[in-house]
Amino acid sequence: MLGYLLRRLTILLATLLAASLVVFVVLQALPGDPAALILGTGAREDTLAALRHQLGLDAPLWWRYATWIGGLSVGDLGTSFTYHVPVAELVRQRVLVSLPLAAFAIALSTLIAIPVGVAAAARRGGAVDTGVMGVAQIGVALPNFWLGLLLILLFAIRLPWLPASGFPGWDAGAWAGFRALILPAVALALPQAAILARVTRAAVIDTLGEDFVRTARAKGLTRRAALWRHAVPNALIPVVTLIGLQFSFLLAGTVIIENVFTLPGLGRLVFQAIAQRDLIVVQDLVVLLAGSVIIVNFIVDLVAAWIDPRLRRVGA
Amino acid sequence: MLEVKDLGVALTMGGQSVPVLSGVSFVLDRGHSVGLVGESGSGKSMTALAIMGLLPPGARVSGRIVLDGRDLLALPEREMCAVRGRRIGMVFQEPMTALNPLQPIGAQVAEPLRVHFSVTRGQANARAKRLLERVGLGKISPHRYPHQLSGGQRQRVVIAAALACEPDFLVADEPTTALDVTVQAQILALLAELAAETGMGLLLITHDLGVVSQTVADVLVMYAGRVVERGPTAGVFGAMAHPYTHALFAARPSESGGRPVAIAGQVPDPLYRPPGCAFAPRCARVRDVCATMPPLIGVGAHACACFNPRIAA
């Protein structure tokens, strides 16, 4: 187990290094002047030179890469050109919004999708199945920004229960912060839940046809007990894999919902940094997000091995 | 006593109801053994699933399956659950897939105990350990998983689980088909031994005549969902009469080095069965009268459903 963890950690670091190299080469080493990109085509040569110096662009490439990576490894992500604050602080603030939001949305989606998917699979072809899958089909097709606006209309304007937008910050209290995340989390969770419910249903239908489910029934287990004790656990691997993918996406792929609800999340930071050519921020975020995807995948692998003993073999 | 009376099963295929089993009757007492023999598609497994009440959805059953005076076909699902695993145990054909890959084998053997009796986890596990020892897996930890075991070992686990609640009857559906020949003999010997030891009735389903002749007292030869020949095993094999039984016997690899003779043609699709004897299209002794259904009539000590039986002089 320890060897396995060490090997995974090595792979993680190697992947991060590769990702950082790619993003560095794309943004800094390929033809094109970052300073000119930032200042635009009308910039004067002396302004450009000053900016290049300020950004450290007049240093050799390898040196620039080494100082960036060296900084990253000790948590110094550099200073944002547009915000004039350390990127680490910028990221920290955004993560405090995006991480709880993603966790909240994925928890909500999982809690809805798994019971619904299992129920539909257990009554395959019946009224529950047809109804649930019809709703899920609509859920998959709904754009989440529209869902977000609908939720604001309903639960913030018509029924003034929740804030329509904005984030007060966790300093305003855990409850105030949580309240602000409810509507965006629901808007993010429902379309994800629709996809997850369909995958859960298909996976459970597959395992319900397995011989070991029939063995369980022959032992005297009720249909329900055979479903929950034997069919569902065996259907979880694809479900957990999808939850991992959805979580990675929710961490930074939510710029639209963040705009609808004016939340200061990672998605908007990525979007703004790209729009304003804040190179160092883009570079840092790409590496951080790559890292988070790898970590999420690693956790998914651990959960899968916890579920399925066949995945625990060394070398798997 | 387990009594199967005029059992019929019809499956829904492509919107129409297709009979796959009809007129199957036999009696299985405690301490007794009955074999069902036939090719794939003869209705052997359907008979087993009908007894267990585990037919696929959409199947229609007729006739009666009487266990100690109660018709199992009329039992509500809740009461049928109390029969399965407790009164009748079942062993399946595919040991590779019959066990849950996520659970340790000990837990899978203990599961029926925890379903049918109010025992603690510790009591169930202790009994599971003894059961594993009894089926010859004493050296294997109950904490191992199915993928760490060989096919024969897995089949032993399935048998241990089927016997956990000491059922009165055991239905074994092709229990050795998926195993190596040497392992087959061991598993059969184990089943016969356990049946003798516990006094349970054994219903053994197989396509292998050799297996039947060694293990069971009575045999039913099935073809296309019907019983074509039946009787005491020695009587049926000593004086077989139905051309299908002869063909099945000739198709068997023999120890004397005789070349097996394949049966020409195939078991007819249940959708397109001929009106009379279903074996007629493959039969060398076919006559005009074979277009009507032959009844099971006595031939010496046993019974055969054929208008032109081949009786050795």
Interface residues (C-beta under 8 A of the other chain):
Chain A: E210 D211 F212 R214 T215 A216 R217 A218 K219 G220 L221 T222 R223 A225 H230 P233 N234 I307 D308 P309 R310
Chain B: M52 L54 E77 R78 C81 A82 V83 R84 G85 R86 G89 M90 F92 E94 T97 A98 L99 N100 P101 L102 E111 P112 V115 H116 Y145 H147 V158 A161 A162 A164 C165
